[in-house]
Amino acid sequence: MVFSAEHHRIPAPLLRLTGWDGLDFRGRAFLVAAATGLIVSTASGIHSAVNGLGWAQLLPNVAMALFAIGMTWLVKTTRRANLAYVLVVVGVFMLTFPWLFFTGGGYIGGMPVFFVFALVVTAFMVEGVTLWILGSLLVVLYAACCLVAYLRPELVVPLPTQKAVFLDIVFAITVSGVALAVALHLLLRLHDRDRRLLAQRNGQLRQVDRAKSDFLAIVAHELNTPLAAMRTLAEGIARNASDGQPVARELAVMDSEAERLGRLVGQLLDVARIADGRLDLDLREENLAAIVQQTLRAYLPLCTRTGNTLELARGSASPAVLVDRERVSQVLVNLLANAARHTHEGAITVAISERAGFAELSVRDTGEGMAPEMVDRLFDQPPGYPSGGLRSAKDTGLGLGLQISRHIVTAHGGELTVVSDLGEGTMVACTFPRVTTQTVSAE
């Protein structure tokens, strides 16, 4: 949450002047205290002038007002609120207040009220050992001032009339009381806002923790499936080898599962790179059709092992694109793997078209498809669970590859879209920038 003029009903230029938005809680608390001190000293100076108390009272109040402005500048520029607190206690409460006490009627007047004000404000501003030291010194100093005024009354400049005494006491009680009430109110508002902000952050951290747990569960399912298949096939190979039977089929499946496991590990590394902003691209002019054909030849067994047919659509374009060849191939492999996983005895069709400065690569399947609510969750972080829970690795395999693919496509300046209907198959399309005359000129 940002503390703004809207939250505090304070003019935005004033907040910028004081550096409010760049301060922590203690810095903002000091600005509240400094503003309170500025108001009190200004009002006290006016009161002294009206009651004819002379320059001995007026000048210290003017000095305190200027001091409050100077401390505000110090906190804004150095962010050292604790130093400013100590300077205020020493410069104002320990030096100026005793002077005003002896030149303003001593304990027969309003200054004892301001002594109490100083002690309360010190308790608000300072903490730890510094509070105990300065607080104790203030108590001793103020008690000593009252004792000296009692024993040596000639050292005290009395107020001129009983009316001036009355007005001074009323003024001190009113101003210090209102100042403390306003300061306490503002500090409590700051505290409440920080508390709500902390609660929001804690909620966000809980969501991140749940997302991490979900992600680890998905990874565990994904890793376990090929490993379990490889263990089972290894046991079968051991039995067949002892019986003298051929083991070529089992070895081929093991190789396929090992390749699948390698792709998953690569995806996890890509997730880490994306999170760190380290997904680098080596952009070169490439023929998109050549990339697609090479990838289809390499991954034909992946798509056809469950009885599917894989084809490049007739009339597909052959555009020149500015891409990272390996990353484009990775996107296509992810899309083919998703299609093959959710399609059985069906067709997987890859198509390339051109539109408005982009080349579009699409993969369409005739598989089980997805409900609209699942399409909406595809790019959640991490991929969402199906409503019935995780039954197998098949339930978890769609989101991660698509998320990585979308990041890759977006990094190229394109976009990835998904269209699907339950029971009607899925079509995923991604665009890549074509090489144009302007592109070549820019290079």
N, C-alpha and C positions, 0 to 999 in steps of 0.2 A: 504494500500500500504506500502511495506517495502522499506526503503531507503537503497539501497545496493551499492556495488562497481560498479555494472553494470550501475546504474542510474547516478552515479557521475563520472564514469571513474577514480575512486580512488582505489588503490590496496586494496583488501579485508583484508590482514593482518594489514594494517594501520588503517582501519575502526575498526577492532576488538581491536587494541591497544588503540585507543582513546575512545572505548565504544560507538561509533556513534549510533549503532542500538538500544541501550537502552535509548537514550536521547529523550526528547521532543523537540519542535521547538526552545525554548530559549536556551536549552543546545547545540543543534547543531549550532545555531547562534553564541554562544560563541566560539565553536571550530573553526568556520570560522574566527572570530575576532582574536582568539589566533594564528591561523596559519598565518594570515595577519601580526600580530604584530611580530611574530617570523621572518618572511621574512624581514620586514622593519628594525628591530633592527640588524639583521645579515648584511643586506646590508649597513646600516648606520655605523656599526662597521668597515666593510671593507673600506668604503669611508673615515672614519676618519683616519684609518691606512695609506691609500694611500696618503692622503693630509697632513700627518705629524701633526695631531692635538693632539697627545699625549694620555697618559693614562687617562686623565681627561675626554676625549670623548669616548675612546675605552672601558674602564671598565663598564661605565653605560649601553652601548649598549649590552655588553656581559651579564650583569646582567638582562637586560630586556628580552633577549632571554631565559635565564634560568627561569626567572619568568613566561614567557609564557608557557614553558613546565610544570612548577609546577602547574599553574592554570588549564591546561588541565587535569592533574592527579586529581586535586581537584574535578573538575566537573565530571570526569569519576567515581570516587569512592563515592562521596557524592550526586551527582545530584543537587548540590546547585549552579546553574548558577548565580542567583541573587547576592549571596555573592561574587562569583568570579568577577562579573562585578564591584562591589563596590571596591574590593581590587585592581583591575586594575586601576580604575580611581584615587584612592588615591595613590597607590604605584608608578604608572608609570606617569600618567598625572599631578598629583599635586606635586610629589617629584622629579622624575627623569627628566621630561621635563624642569622644571625651572633650574635645575643644568646644563643640556646640553645647555640651552639658554645662561647662563652666561659664560660657558666655551667654547662656540662655536660661538662667534661673536655677540651675542645679536640679536638686530633687524636688524643688517647688516649681514645677512646670511639667512640660510634656516629654522631656528627654528620657526619663526612666521608661516610658512606654516604648520609645525607639530602641532602648537597650534590649528590652524583651523581643522586639521585632528583629534586632540583629541576631540574637541567640537562635530564634526560630529559623530564620533564613540560613544561618550557618549550618544548622542541622539538616536543612534541605540540600544545601549545595555541596558540602564536604563529606567525605566518608572515610572509614578506616581509622588508622592511627592519627592521621592529620586532623580528623574531626575531634578526637579526644584532646589533642594538644591545643588546637585553636579554641575549642569550646571552653576548656579549662582556663585558658589565658583570658578569654573574654569575661567569664564569671568573676575571676579574681580582679581584673581591671575595673569592671563596672562596680563591684563592691567597694574597691579602693576609692573610686571617684566619689561614691556616696559618703564614704567615711571621711574623706578629706573635706568634702563640702560641709559636712556636719561639724568637724573639728576646726576648720579654718574657713568660716563663712565669708571672710573678707576676700577670698580668692574667687568667689562666685559673683558674676554680674547679675543682679536681680532683675526680674521683669518689672517694668515701670509701674504697673497698676494691678489691682486685683482682677480687673476685667481682662487684662492681658494674660494673667496667669490662667484664668478660666478658659479663655479662648485657646491658649497654647495647649492645655490639657485636652480639651475637646478635639482640637485639630489633630493632635498626636494620636488619640484613640481612634478617631474616624479614619484618618489616612492610613495608618499602619494596619488597622483592622481590614479595611477594604482592600489594601494592597495584598495582604496575606491571603484573603479570601479569593481574590482574582488569581493570584499566583498558584494557590493550591488547586483551584478549579482547572486552570490550564494544564498544570502538571498531571492532574488526574486524567484529563482528556488525552494527553500524550501517552500516559501509561496504558489507558484502555485501548488506544489505537495500536500501540506496540503489542499489547496482549492479543488483540484480534489478529494482527499480522502474524504473530507467532503461531496462533492456532491454525491460520490458513497454511502457513509453511509446513506445519506438522502434518496437516491433512495431505498436502502435496507429497511430502516424504512418504507417508503411508501408501499413497497411490503408487509412487515409484517402487516401494518395496514390494507391493503386490504384483506390479508389472514384472519386476525382476524374478519373483517366484514363478509367475506364469511362464515367463520366457525360459527359465531353467527347466520347468516341467516339459515344455514343448521340445527343447533341445534333447532332454533325456529320452523322450519318446522317439524322436527322429534318429538319434544315435543307436538306440536299442534295436530298432527294426533290422537294419542291415547287419549289425553284429550278430543278432540271433540267427538270421538266415545263414551267415557265413559259418557260425558254429555248427549249425545243423548239417550244412553241406560238407563241412570238414569231417564230421563224424561219418557221413555217408561215404565220402571218399575213402576213409580209412577202412570201412567195411568192404567196399567194392574192390579196393586194392588187394585186400587179403584174399578175396574170392576170384581175383583175376579178371574182373569185369572192367569195361572202359569207363573212364571218369571224365571224359571231355565235357559232357553237358554240365556236370556239377562245377567244374572249373570255370566254365563260361559264366554261369550264374554268380559264382563267387567274385569273378572279375567285375561283373556288372554292379554287384553290391558294394565292392570296394570302391569303384568309381563313384557310386552314389554317395558313399561316406566321404570321399574326398571333396565332392562338390559341397556337401554340408559344412565341412570344416572351412572351405573357402568362403562360404556365405557368412559364417560366424566371424571370420577375419574382416570381411567387408563391413559387417555391422559395426565392428569396433572402429574401422577407418571412417565410416560415415559419422559416427558419434563424435569422433575427434576432428572432423572436417578435413580428413586426409585422403579423400577419394580423388586421386589425381587422374587426369586423362591425357593420353598422348594422341592429340588430334592430327589426323592425316586425311588426305583425299583418298577415298576408297570407293569401290564399286559395291553397292549394297547387295546386289544379286549374287556376286561372287562370294561374299561372306556367308550369305544364306545357304547357297548350294554346298559350300564346303562344310558348314555346320550340319546340314541335313544328312550328308553322306556319313559323317562321323557318328551321328546320334540316331541313325535309322534303327539300330537294334533296340534302343531305349524306347522308341515309340511303338514298335511293331511287336514286341514280345508278348503283349496281351491281346493280340489278334487285330490290332488297328492297322489301317493303311495311312501312309504319310505321303503327301504330295505337295508340290509347288504349284499354285493355281495357274492355269493357262492365262496367257496374256499379261503376266506380271511384268512390271517395269524393271528397268535396269539402271537406276539413277546413280550419279556420283554424289557421294555424301562426305561431309567433314566430320569424322568420327574417330573414336578409339576402337580399332578393329577387335581387339580381344574383349572389350567391354560389350560391344554389340553382340558378339558371339555368346557372351555370358548371358545377356538378356534373353536371346533366342533359346538357349539351352534351358533357362529357368521356365520359360513359357511352354516349351515342349515337354519338360518333365511334369509340369502341372497338368497339362492336357493328357499326357499318357497315364498319369496316376488316376485321373477321374474319368477315363474313357476306356471301355472294353468292347471289342468287336465293333469298333466304330471307325470314324475317319477324322484325321487331323490334317487341316489344310493351312498352308502358309502362303500369304499373298503379299505382293509389294505394289504400291501405287504411288502416284505423285499428286501433290496438291499445295498450292500457294507457298512455294519455296521450301517445302518439306517433303521428305519421302516417308511414307507410312508403311510400317511392317506389322502385319497382323497374323495371329495364330487363332484359328477357329477349330473347335472340336464338336463332336456330336455326343458328348458324354452326359453325365448326370446333371450338370448345371448347378446353379446356386439360387437360393431365395433372395429377394431384394434386400432383406435386412442383413444377410451375410455379405453381400456385395458392399454395403455401406460400412461394414466393419473390416474390410480387407486391409486397409492401410492404418488401422489402429496400431498403437505401440504398447505391448507386443500384439501379434495376431490373436484375435479373440477365440475363445473356445466355442465349439458348437453347443447348441442348447442342451443336448443330451450328455454333455461331458466328453472327455477324451476316451474313445474306445480303442483307437489304434493310431499309429503314426500317420496313417492316411488322413485322419482328421486334422492334423497339424501342419501338413506339408504345403499348404497353399500360400499362406500369408508372408512368410519370411522371404521367399524368392521374389514375390511380387513387390514387396517393399524395397528390396535391394534394386530390383529392376527399375522401379519408379525413380529412385535416387539417381541411378545411372542415366536414365533418359532425361530427367530434369537437368542434370549437370551438362548434358549436351545442348540444352536449350529447347528440348521437345517436351511432350507430355505423354502419359500412359493412361489409357482408359479401359474400363472393363464393362462389357455388356453380357448379361447372363440371365437365363430363365430356368427355373427348376425343371429338370427333365428334358430341356431343349438344347443343352450345350452352352458353351461359353466362347466369347470372342474377346481377345485382348489385343489392343492396337497401340503401337507406340510410334512416335514421329522423330525423325532426325533431320537436321538441316542439310539441304542440298547444296552442292557446290554451284555457285552462280558466277556470272561475270563480275558482280560486285564483290563477292567473296574473294576471288582471285586478285582483284585490284587492291583490296584491303591488305592482303598479305604482301 
